């Protein structure tokens, strides 16, 4: 079984080195072959030199791929299409995997019929968490906790599959397609929704997904993300993203002023 781990990156060589160290120090179980592909999405820093340094240490276990089309979705798709392993994993460039991450991947895909899996994001705070950060808004800073029990990713799951800690059978992309390139963060803004769009296509195709609590990554949260300015910006772009998704995928419910009525009833916005 071969796992291709895709790491999209843009101007984050200082954090990327910790990501790569974690990927090459975690134990790989017998029967699993791991390859790491760093997709450089127009970085202007020393990303390429950093990858070359790791290539000197680990040879063909790591490869460098340049993607000129700006945007996370473009980078992820480039990583998927330029690799060929049975499994495709996604890790962001500000994360480190748990030492048991590969073991968990192998155990699930060698014994279960899962098409995709995801797991928790444990934050590594650069500074103490401010008192004003609202509970229940962990997604703003990439804090995901789906509990300590395996749970199906289905219509009852209280969230979505986040693409910074996910592993897929490659064959599932042949059924549902790749990431939507009109969505996703770029250097121009915090547009999101590419994970949500793919997640709904997975569910619509009847794919079998599992939230796995042992599939842990550690996500660095820098000081600049723990500001009210960033929080407001993220919420603004989240609204824009949801609006774009609604245009493409109308929900089977009443709308009021172009907004699904249930969103007006249930969404509570924090005062910042």
Buried (B, 14 or more C-beta within 10 A) or exposed (E): BBBBBBBBBBBBBEBBBBBBEBBBEBEBBEEBEBBBBBBBBBBEBBBBEBBEBBBEEEEEBBBBBBBEEBBBBBBBBBBBEBBEBBBBBBBBBBBBBBEBBBBBBBBBBEEEEBBBBBBBBBBBBEEEEEEEBEEEBBBBBBBBEBEEEBBEBEEEBEBBBBBBBBBBBBEBBEBBEBBBBEBBBBEEEBBBBBBBBBBBBBBEEEBBBBBBBBBBBBBBBBEEBBEEEBBEBBBEBBEBBBEBBBEEEEEEEEBEEEBBEEBEEEEEEEEE
